[in-house]
Amino acid sequence: MTIQEAIGILMLSPFYFKMSIAERQKLVREYCDFFNNLVKQQGELGGSKK
C-alpha cells in the first residue's frame, strides 16, 4: 500500500482530522506497515499450500 492510498482511506475517518500532523504521519506509517505485513503473510501462507 502506498502512502497516498493509506491517507485516502484514513481521511474517511473524522478522527484523522483531529490528530496533529506528527500523529497523522505515525498513523499512516503504522497503517502501511500493518497492511503490507498482512499481505506478505497471506502470500507466504498461499505459497505453502501448493
C-alpha positions in Angstrom: 0.0 0.0 0.0 1.3 3.4 -0.9 1.2 6.4 1.5 -1.3 8.1 -0.8 -3.7 5.1 -0.7 -3.4 5.0 3.1 -4.1 8.7 3.5 -7.1 8.4 1.2 -8.6 5.6 3.4 -7.7 7.2 6.7 -9.2 10.6 5.6 -12.6 8.8 5.7 -12.5 9.0 9.5 -13.4 12.3 11.2 -10.8 11.4 13.9 -8.0 11.7 11.3 -8.5 15.4 11.2 -8.4 15.8 14.9 -4.9 14.5 15.1 -1.7 16.5 14.9 0.5 16.3 11.8 3.0 14.2 13.7 0.3 11.8 14.9 -1.1 11.5 11.3 2.4 10.7 9.9 2.8 8.0 12.6 -0.6 6.6 11.9 0.0 6.4 8.1 3.3 4.7 8.6 1.8 2.2 11.0 -1.2 1.6 8.8 1.0 0.9 5.7 3.4 -1.3 7.7 0.4 -3.3 9.1 -1.2 -3.7 5.7 2.0 -4.7 3.9 2.9 -7.2 6.6 -0.6 -8.7 6.3 -0.3 -9.0 2.6 3.1 -10.6 2.9 1.9 -13.1 5.4 -1.1 -14.1 3.2 1.3 -14.6 0.3 3.5 -16.8 2.4 0.5 -18.9 3.5 -0.8 -19.2 0.0 2.6 -20.3 -1.3 2.9 -23.1 1.4 -0.4 -24.6 0.3 0.9 -25.6 -3.1 
